[in-house]
Amino acid sequence: MDLKNNLRTETGWKIIEKSFNPEQLVTTGSNFMIGNGYMGYRGTFEEWTAKEYTACIVTDTWDKAEGSKWSELCNVPNGLFTQLFIDDERLSVFSGQTAAYYRALDMKNGLNQRQMRWTSPKGKKVHLNVEKFASLDNHHQLVLNYSFKALQSATFTLVTGIDGDVWSINGEHFANHNTFEQDGLVGLELETAELATKISVVEGASIVGKPPTAETVNHDGRTILRKYHFEMDEGEELTLQKVVAVVHDNEVQHPKKTAIATVQKGLKKGYDTLKQEHTKNWEAFWKKSDIDIEGNLEAQILVRFNLYQAFIATPTHANLPIGARGLSCQVYQGAAFWDQETFNLPMFTYTHPEIAKRLVAYRYDTLPGAKRKAKRLGYYGAFYAWTSGKTGDELFPDYFFTDVLTGRPIRNHFNCWQIHISQDVVYGIWLYYKATRDWDFIIEMGAEVLFEVAQFIVSRVHFKKDKNRYEIIRVLGPDEYHENVDNNAYTNYLTKYALEKACEVFEKLRDENARELERILKNVAIDQDSVKAWEEIASLLYLPEPDENTKVIEQFDGYFGLEDINPKQLRKRLIDPGEYWGWPNGIAVNTQVLKQADVIQLMAMLDGFTDNQLTANYDYYEPRTEHGSSLSPSVHALVACKAKHYEEAYRYFMESSTIDLYNASKKVMSGGSFLGGIHTAAAGGVWLIVVEGFAGFKMYKDGIRFRPALPEEWQSLSFKLHVLSCQIEVSVKTDCLTVHSLAANKKEIKIYFEDRIEMLKPSDSIQFI
Ligand code: BGC
């Protein structure tokens, strides 16, 4: 089936690019990428260099380039670099003639593939067949199989090794480059400029087929390359197999030693075995995570693409954050935002709780950073970083955007006023707990986070004596076009939620785990009075209520009084298309136009709103939302489902799921900043739309609920869920829902469907018609 953007799919597992379009080079590099949560390797060609945005971004390598304000992940030297020459002519899609072209992302097996026939400017022909992967079996490993067939006799030269000339959006990260050769392997040892992190990239190569007539190794400062010459006859074939290891000392003590051992082991196993081990892991991932859609191949491939991207962005080997652009590039510093809890965590919680546990544990590990931030700004407790890397200290700079008209930097306050991040962390912990009932996690880690966030809230709210209520002033909600607002609905509701959870956990610990509570209280300076303060604030906190007549909740104090104009009209006021719309003078600031709608976001996350309220708020905010954030379409789809506006929901599902694949994201540049790469939150949002939206899945206190509404063209929708330590299979057809509990499950699960409540036993299925 043909898809938009020059793509096609046959099976719903593979995305195939039909011809090469140089204008799409940045986007396709992201879309066809491979990765394993430790590193992301862009889906570029082997002969490409920094100029074509080849990159291998490695997590846990945060560092500031000299003179830079940005702490970001390193783009490490390219160990897969391989350039073929035919009679001294360089193979390139930019010269000669390319035919029978095929670039594919095989998502079932986590493989990037390329085939093409190339005719050199002088008329010599070669057929190329390449496959590579970032191993899911050994996260340090990149593996390449590069085959070519001479379609005419000629001299072929292969230049392959490690290209150390990498690009970096905010400057050079490496202070030292040492190239070396050891036991037939080539390598580069690097040290980062700020924190002296040692990174080793080691490459091993083997030739399958005829041996080269000559072989040399050249060191060129940052680059170390082998050169092989072959005299080949027409029809002769040759394969270069490469194993590359990327290792740094934030993870292992001796990166060079580990990298060498990894490559040696890999070479010994050979490509086929490495591939088998890798694909087995992908099979295991899909077994729990796949969403199968019958009746609409486009929707199928889009959903899988988003699941694939969400997964390869997520570190599973350590407690580390999911970057807002994953590992597709350095944008947003490879750091976690609130996106992690609100958009990415649900999918992992309900499919791979062990991965979800790492993500919530990461927030515990970074509690010291959150406490440092709170203290620095004059608060108690934990104020989580808006942009959070390894330590949890704030990475977001004071000046993010630039006024493109004057060239002056803009002081944005995301880092100090967007306080909802702490409450979102609590939301994430509770989401994980509700689905797993992992009380041990709460005892060991979660409770401390909840209590520290509650303490932060105590120091951040204001009591208004005249109104006898608490208020939260000078904040930014998720809608970043309106800074410095009071009583933001999203923030206030989530604050109450966070306080209630802290009280609930405190009480449960006091009643059931008194000794553990004592231990926790040694770390958190609170007592019974603190808990009383949490209760009081929770009960007296002002929550903007739905208006009696219109049922609409005001996004923040005074919002309804702002100019009411729609985004399309407002856009006409731009003097420069790259202008930032928000604080302090952007075109949206004094209007009701939103980057993303806070009340819709709130309704996507919390319950308790009536159908009328959902509809009224959706209808009010949707036309006023500009969707300047890639997070916005998925919450609109979700709330449209809740409000039973299914056509709208599908429109937003398509918008959200195509943001990257069809390059639908309108804004690569905003306020002078490049914001390209994979939109990881939107990828997680697709899982939310399908499972929580179209299947209407919801976790209740004592069971689960479904409220399916299958999109029109879909014949069926099937997926698996992991809830309350049980695995279940869900299948939705137009007029029937079937839920099956796997035989290995140990308990019954209560299922809510319309007005039916059923107990599902292990190995049983129940049909709801
Ligand atoms: C959005 C934020 C989001 C960030 C990272 C911004 O454009 O407004 O809500 O956290 O991007 O994805």
Residues whose N, C-alpha, C, O or C-beta is under 5 A from the ligand:
A	BS01	BGC	A324 F337 W338 D339 P478 E480 G628 S629
